[in-house]
Amino acid sequence: MLPGGPYYHGVTRGAIPSTGFAGTEVFLALTPDLADAYADASGVVLACTVTSRAPLVLDTCAAFVAAWQASGADAVEGPFHPTRTHAFAEWARAQGHDAVLVPESAFDGEDGYHEVGGRLGEPQLIVLYPHLARIVKVERPRPA
């Protein structure tokens, strides 16, 4: 089960999605401040809820590393994001999950900082089916 949220999305470019998200995955931050860092070009942060029935919660460094290695994402050619993160998401979908939560606790300690932080950067929720993420409000509107 996922914590209730909300989760946050920093709009990096283009229009603010009014009906939902496009693409194969949605990457959501766990805090509005982190989403704001991704929204530097637009300044727009969206608050979202997520309806997940089968999340994969990777709350320790060891759990994350085991899942990442099982996914084979490190062997995929191409840029880390979106190529390797997409491979990881595809693997999680094939395992029957609809979201992947990597909370702050996975980043604990030196191993967490290097192993998890070196791959994902920050704690986040990867929504594997974009229709499961619903925008509930514009947390931080476009600056005037």
N, C-alpha and C positions, 0 to 999 in steps of 0.2 A: 504494500500500500504506500502511496506517495503522501508526504506531508501536504496539507491543504493548500499551500501556496498563499498568496499569488507568486507567480514566477514572472520574470521580466524579459522583454525583448527590446534591444536597442535597434531602431530602424537605421540601417547603414546607408541606404540610398533609395531613391525612388519615392513613390507615394506611400502613404500610410495605408497598410492593408485594412480595408473596411469590413471584409467578410471572412477573413481568415488568412492563412499562410499558404503560399505556393511552394513547390519543391518537394523533395523526398524526405527531408528531416527539418525540424525546427530546433534551433539551439537557444535555450532560455537560460538566463542568469538567475541566480538565487536571490540577488539583491538588486534594488534599483540603481545603486551606485555603479555596480559592475556593468549593467546594461547601458548606463549612461556613457561609460568609456567606449563602448562599441558604437554609440550613436553620435560620435563626435562630428560627423559630417552633417547630420540632420538635427541633432539635439532632442530627438523624439524617443521617449521610452514608453512602451506599452505594458500594462499589467495584464496578465493572462491567468486563466485557470486551465487545468489539464485534467481530463477524464481518462485515467489509465486503469485497466483491469489486470494487466500483467507486466508490471514494471520490473526491471532488473536494477536492484539497488546495490551499488558497489561502494560500500561505506568504509572499506579499509584499502590500504595500498595493495596488500596481497590479493584481495578479491579483484581489484581493478587489473592488476598485472596478469593474473590468471585468465581473465576474460579477454583482455587485449591480445595476449599471446594466442589464445584459442581461436581468435578471429582471423589471425594471419595478417592483420593490418600493417604490421611493420614490413612485410615482404612485398606490399603493393607498390608499384612504381608510381611516382608522381608526387605532387606537393602534399604536405601533411594535411592541410585543409584546403579543399574539400575531399581529396582523393582517399586518404587513409581513414579519415573520420567517417566517410561514407561506407568504406569497406567494413569498418567496425559496426556501423549501424545495420548494414545488410546482414551481418552475422547475427546480431541481436534479434533482428526480425525473424531470421530462420530458426532461432531458438524458441520462438513463440512470444517474445516480448513486444510491448507496444511503446515503451519508454525506457530510458536508461538514466538513472539518477546517480551522479557522482558528487556527493556532498563534501563539505569542508573536511570531515574526518578522514577521508581518503588521502588527503594531502598532508596529514600529520607526519612529523618527523622528517629526517633527512631523506629517507627512501621515498616517502610520499611526495616531497618537494621535487625530487629528481624524476622519479618514475611516472607519477601521475601528472604533476605540474609540467613536466617536460613533454607530455603528450597532449594534454587537454588545456593546459594553461591555468584554468580557473574552475572552481566548482560549478556544475551546471546540470541541467536537465535536457537530455536529447529526446525530443518527441519524435517517434519513428513513423507516425501517421499524422500529418499536419492537421487533419480535421479534428483531432483530439484536443488541440489547443484552441481556446476561445479567448478573444480579446475582450476584457471586461471594462477597460477604461484607458484613456491616454494618461499615463502617470505623469509624464513631463511633456508638455506640448512643444511644438516647434517654436524656437525663440523668435521674438519679433524683430 
